[in-house]
Amino acid sequence: WSPTLDVAATLIAAATATAIKVSVNGAAFTSTADTNLPDLSAVTNADIGTDASVGTAVLNGRVNWMVLGNGTLSDADAVWFDRIRAGGGVPDLYECPGNAMGVWDGRNAVMQVRG
């Protein structure tokens, strides 16, 4: 996959203790083995598309929304998220597959979280 200027895309990344898997535009996940994944259980803040240490953008693009969670994502889940993107919407936290724990709508610094 090669991104195209001004064309929206759905990128889904999921990690397990032994692998990283990626889906682009609702396609089936592809995975690669990786056991050097960081422990993210204590993360309380995320800089999306920027390098917080220097305050500069590292992504030449736009993030329209982001979903964070835990659980297992299937190929059908990737299709579900891509349909939301194609329709121009933002996923509803309580309708997301894969045990979503938070949804950021891309409009401000607030993430909707379960609880």
Secondary structure, 3 states (H helix, E strand, C coil): CCCCCCCCCCEEEEECCCEEEEEECCCCCEEEECCCCCCCCCCCCCCCCEECCCCEECCCCCCCCEEEECCCCCHHHHHHHHHHHHCCCCCCCCCCCCCEEEEECCCCCCEEECC
